[in-house]
Amino acid sequence: MVERKIENLLAKEFKRKFDQSVQPKFDKIYVSKRPFQVPKLKKQWHDVYGRPLNVPASLIPPLQPEIDMILCKGDSMTAVELKYFKRKGGGLNHSFYEGIGQTLALLRWGFDHAALWQLFEDSITPEELWFYGGWTWKFLHAEHKNGGLNLPIEFTFYFVTKSNEGYDFRPIQPRRVNGSIRLDVLPPPYHPTFEIREPHPNPLVICPEVQKLRKMLVEWLKTQES
């Protein structure tokens, strides 16, 4: 429960940073949305996945419990799953693969992209960061012969630092230099010079069921605008 509160706090801080950027990168950002709590959406979800076979609601694949962030630019929507890593004893509080399942589940909502952002407190060493963030990156995106699954998930890992002005987020980019791995600290994603790339589109957007779910989600999000 404490970790979820931290992740919700950091999601709000990401939104604040993006909204205050000199050159806003998104038209709208939604934080900590729970469409599974909306009876109408639950019914529509059941209609899509259960009614053709008359399956009881208890056996329908459940809705994603919470969507940490939804980033909207024009007609494009990206869902973000956040996982915060802190030191716990001699290691970290999560496994390197934490959050992958939740991110994959977001694809069924019809988002154009689903992203996993791993957030590491700044006491984590570069070696620990590479072991966790680096192995996640390899597991998700490397070629099969190199131990990767080539999944359609955007992935970024960040150093998180706290200051008098809130939190700052510095993405880490792994690079292979002279046969070894180097971790480069990049500008924050809300910085004007940072280019947000999304090379892993959701392949399910062509599925009729997924298109129905996306449409109902978009209509519901319009009611959430402040």
NORCORPE-V414353 format. One line per field, one symbol per residue. ss: DSSP state (2 for helix, 1 for strand, 0 for the rest). phi: phi as a letter, one per 20 degrees, with the letter a starting at -180 (. if undefined). burial: 1 if it has 24 or more other ideal C-beta (glycine too) atoms within 12 Angstrom, else 0. A space follows every 50 residues. Layout:
BEGIN
ss: ???
phi: ???
burial: ???
END
This chain:
BEGIN
ss: 02222222222222222220000000011111102220222222222220 22200022200000001111111001111111111011001100000002 22222222200011111111100002222222222222222002220000 00011111111110011111111111100111111000000000000000 00222202222222222222220000
phi: .ffffffffffffggffffeffcgecfbcdclecffeegfffffgfffdd fgdlefgfdfgfffgbdfbcddcmeeccecddcedcfcmecdecffegnf fffffffffnffbccddeddffeffgfffffeffffgfffcffgfdnddl fecfcbccedcdcfdoddcdfddfceclnceddeedfgfefgeeeedcec fffefefgfffffffffffffffefe
burial: 00000111111011101100000011011111101100001101110110 00000000000011011111110001111111111100000111011111 01111111111111111111110100011111111111111000000000 11111111110000001111111100000000100101110001010101 01011000110111011101100000
END
